[in-house]
Amino acid sequence: MKDLKILVVDDEEDLCEILQFNLKKEGFNVDVAYSSEQALKLDLRNYDFFLLDIMMGEISGLELAKIIRRNPDLKEKPILFITAKTSEADKLIGFSAGADDYVAKPFSVKEIIARIHVICKRVFVPSEKNENFEFENLKLISEAKKVTIDDVDIGLTKTEYEILLLLLDHQGRIYSREEIMSIVWKDDIHIGDRTVDVNVRRIRKKIGEYHKLLKTKSGYGYYFEPQTS
């Protein structure tokens, strides 16, 4: 990913210069913008990765992330928030806006670089094998596009399977209804957010005792957390 083109958006010019210098040393192509407004004047389709501060001017980094996620040409591109807002609620809001990861200030440049590599490996590098999931007797078998309990197919529909796969692929990561709609239904503008709720209820019913692992964060969205404690 040495040819990755990154846009850093932060109103701290010194921080932008530090990030730009060090990321370029790492082999990335890096541009900077000192506000969301300045960033939006650029052709964002030229960038592969976005580093966004949250607290900026009239258009916050959160709003900029939402704008990026609403654009069909940009919605799959990674977003890493770099921010001084560090509470759990702040992080949940950041993930709900579409962030792939979240780093609190102050941070080391090495940490930023490491996070970028991890995200890029997950997003851009194709898996050499089918990614299956197993928790106790619950199994997702990707090559067969099915989920089983005690080796019995539980009969998920295509939509139910894709929602569950999304949450399993990013365990612990909260997806808002809007994000799930944009990923699973893509450009179908006739889908309402309650359609997501209906499908999640069906998934929970079909996975039986494992329904407790498919969790809701009120006001934010859904996530999967395979913990029994």
C-alpha positions as CSV (number, residue, x, y, z in Angstrom):
1,M,0.0,0.0,0.0
2,K,3.0,2.3,-0.5
3,D,1.1,4.1,-3.3
4,L,-1.9,4.9,-1.0
5,K,-3.1,8.4,-1.4
6,I,-4.2,9.9,2.0
7,L,-6.0,13.2,2.8
8,V,-5.3,14.6,6.2
9,V,-8.0,17.1,7.4
10,D,-7.2,19.0,10.6
11,D,-7.3,22.6,11.6
12,E,-4.0,22.3,13.5
13,E,-1.5,23.2,10.7
14,D,1.5,22.0,12.7
15,L,-0.1,18.6,13.2
16,C,-0.9,18.3,9.5
17,E,2.7,19.1,8.6
18,I,4.0,16.5,11.1
19,L,1.6,13.8,9.7
20,Q,2.3,14.7,6.1
21,F,6.1,14.6,6.6
22,N,6.1,11.2,8.5
23,L,3.5,9.6,6.3
24,K,5.4,10.5,3.2
25,K,8.6,9.0,4.8
26,E,6.5,5.8,5.1
27,G,5.9,5.9,1.4
28,F,2.4,7.3,1.3
29,N,1.2,10.1,-0.9
30,V,-0.3,12.8,1.4
31,D,-2.3,15.9,0.9
32,V,-3.6,18.1,3.7
33,A,-6.6,20.4,4.2
34,Y,-7.1,22.7,7.2
35,S,-10.9,22.5,7.3
36,S,-13.8,20.3,6.0
37,E,-14.7,23.2,3.7
38,Q,-11.3,23.2,2.1
39,A,-11.4,19.4,1.8
40,L,-14.8,19.5,0.0
41,K,-13.3,21.7,-2.6
42,L,-11.0,18.9,-3.6
43,D,-11.9,15.9,-5.8
44,L,-12.2,13.4,-2.9
45,R,-12.4,10.5,-5.4
46,N,-8.6,10.9,-5.9
47,Y,-8.0,9.7,-2.3
48,D,-7.9,6.2,-0.9
49,F,-7.8,7.0,2.8
50,F,-9.0,9.9,5.0
51,L,-7.6,11.0,8.4
52,L,-10.1,13.4,9.9
53,D,-10.1,15.6,13.0
54,I,-13.6,15.8,14.6
55,M,-13.7,19.3,16.0
56,M,-13.3,21.7,13.1
57,G,-15.1,24.9,12.1
58,E,-18.6,25.0,10.8
59,I,-18.4,21.5,9.2
60,S,-17.1,19.0,11.8
61,G,-15.1,15.9,11.0
62,L,-18.2,13.9,11.8
63,E,-20.2,15.7,9.2
64,L,-17.5,15.4,6.7
65,A,-17.4,11.6,7.4
66,K,-21.1,11.4,6.8
67,I,-20.7,13.3,3.5
68,I,-18.0,10.8,2.4
69,R,-20.1,7.8,3.4
70,R,-23.1,9.2,1.4
71,N,-21.1,9.4,-1.8
72,P,-21.3,6.1,-3.7
73,D,-17.7,6.6,-5.0
74,L,-16.3,7.1,-1.5
75,K,-18.4,5.1,0.9
76,E,-16.0,2.1,1.0
77,K,-12.9,4.2,1.5
78,P,-11.4,4.0,5.0
79,I,-11.8,6.9,7.6
80,L,-9.5,7.2,10.6
81,F,-10.5,9.8,13.2
82,I,-7.8,11.7,15.1
83,T,-9.3,13.7,17.9
84,A,-9.1,15.0,21.4
85,K,-12.6,13.7,22.1
86,T,-11.9,10.5,24.1
87,S,-15.1,9.4,25.9
88,E,-16.8,6.1,25.0
89,A,-19.8,8.1,23.8
90,D,-17.5,10.2,21.5
91,K,-16.0,7.0,20.1
92,L,-19.5,5.5,19.5
93,I,-20.6,8.7,17.7
94,G,-17.4,8.5,15.6
95,F,-18.0,4.9,14.6
96,S,-21.7,5.6,13.8
97,A,-20.6,8.4,11.5
98,G,-18.7,5.8,9.5
99,A,-15.2,5.7,11.0
100,D,-13.1,2.5,10.6
101,D,-10.9,3.4,13.6
102,Y,-10.5,6.2,16.1
103,V,-7.2,7.5,17.7
104,A,-7.2,9.9,20.6
105,K,-4.8,12.9,20.8
106,P,-2.1,13.0,21.9
107,F,-0.8,10.1,19.8
108,S,2.4,8.9,18.3
109,V,2.9,9.0,14.6
110,K,4.0,5.3,14.8
111,E,0.6,4.5,16.1
112,I,-1.1,6.3,13.3
113,I,1.0,4.5,10.7
114,A,0.3,1.1,12.4
115,R,-3.5,1.8,12.4
116,I,-3.3,2.8,8.7
117,H,-1.6,-0.5,7.8
118,V,-4.1,-2.6,9.8
119,I,-7.1,-0.9,8.2
120,C,-5.6,-1.1,4.7
121,K,-4.8,-4.8,5.2
122,R,-8.4,-5.4,6.2
123,V,-10.0,-3.2,3.5
124,F,-7.7,-3.5,0.4
125,V,-5.8,-6.8,0.6
126,P,-8.0,-9.7,-0.6
127,S,-8.2,-12.7,1.6
128,E,-6.4,-15.8,0.3
129,K,-9.0,-18.0,2.0
130,N,-12.7,-18.1,2.7
131,E,-13.3,-16.3,6.0
132,N,-15.5,-18.5,8.2
133,F,-16.7,-17.8,11.7
134,E,-17.3,-20.2,14.5
135,F,-18.6,-19.6,18.0
136,E,-19.5,-22.7,20.0
137,N,-22.1,-24.5,17.7
138,L,-22.8,-21.4,15.6
139,K,-20.9,-21.4,12.3
140,L,-20.9,-19.1,9.3
141,I,-19.6,-20.9,6.2
142,S,-18.7,-18.3,3.6
143,E,-18.1,-20.6,0.6
144,A,-21.6,-22.0,1.1
145,K,-23.2,-18.6,2.0
146,K,-24.9,-20.2,5.0
147,V,-25.1,-20.2,8.8
148,T,-25.5,-23.4,10.8
149,I,-26.2,-24.3,14.4
150,D,-25.2,-27.9,15.3
151,D,-24.4,-28.3,11.6
152,V,-28.0,-27.6,10.6
153,D,-28.6,-24.7,8.1
154,I,-30.8,-22.1,9.9
155,G,-32.1,-20.8,6.6
156,L,-31.0,-17.2,6.4
157,T,-32.2,-15.2,3.5
158,K,-29.5,-13.5,1.3
159,T,-30.2,-10.1,3.0
160,E,-30.1,-11.7,6.5
161,Y,-26.9,-13.5,5.7
162,E,-25.2,-10.3,4.4
163,I,-26.2,-8.3,7.5
164,L,-24.8,-11.0,9.8
165,L,-21.6,-11.4,7.7
166,L,-21.0,-7.6,7.9
167,L,-21.3,-7.6,11.7
168,L,-19.2,-10.8,12.1
169,D,-16.5,-9.4,9.8
170,H,-16.1,-6.3,12.1
171,Q,-17.0,-7.7,15.6
172,G,-17.5,-5.0,18.1
173,R,-17.8,-2.3,15.5
174,I,-21.2,-0.5,15.6
175,Y,-23.1,-0.1,12.3
176,S,-25.9,2.4,12.1
177,R,-29.0,1.5,10.2
178,E,-28.0,3.9,7.5
179,E,-24.6,2.2,7.1
180,I,-26.1,-1.2,6.9
181,M,-28.6,0.0,4.3
182,S,-25.8,1.6,2.2
183,I,-23.7,-1.6,2.3
184,V,-26.3,-4.4,2.1
185,W,-28.9,-2.7,-0.1
186,K,-26.4,-0.3,-1.8
187,D,-28.3,2.1,-4.1
188,D,-31.9,0.9,-3.4
189,I,-33.4,4.2,-2.2
190,H,-36.7,2.6,-1.4
191,I,-35.5,0.8,1.7
192,G,-36.4,2.3,5.0
193,D,-34.3,2.0,8.2
194,R,-37.1,-0.1,9.8
195,T,-36.3,-2.7,7.2
196,V,-33.0,-3.2,8.9
197,D,-34.7,-3.7,12.3
198,V,-37.0,-6.3,10.8
199,N,-34.1,-8.3,9.3
200,V,-32.2,-8.1,12.5
201,R,-35.2,-9.4,14.5
202,R,-35.4,-12.3,12.0
203,I,-31.7,-13.1,12.4
204,R,-32.0,-13.1,16.2
205,K,-34.9,-15.5,16.0
206,K,-33.1,-17.8,13.7
207,I,-29.9,-17.9,15.7
208,G,-31.8,-18.9,18.8
209,E,-29.7,-18.8,22.0
210,Y,-27.0,-16.9,20.2
211,H,-29.3,-13.9,19.8
212,K,-27.7,-12.3,22.8
213,L,-24.5,-11.8,20.8
214,L,-26.2,-9.6,18.2
215,K,-26.5,-6.4,20.3
216,T,-28.1,-3.0,20.0
217,K,-26.5,0.2,21.2
218,S,-29.5,2.5,21.6
219,G,-29.3,5.5,19.3
220,Y,-26.3,4.2,17.4
221,G,-26.9,0.8,15.8
222,Y,-26.1,-2.9,15.8
223,Y,-22.9,-4.9,16.5
224,F,-21.8,-8.5,17.2
225,E,-19.9,-9.3,20.3
226,P,-19.1,-13.0,20.9
227,Q,-18.7,-12.8,24.7
228,T,-20.4,-15.0,27.2
229,S,-19.4,-13.0,30.3
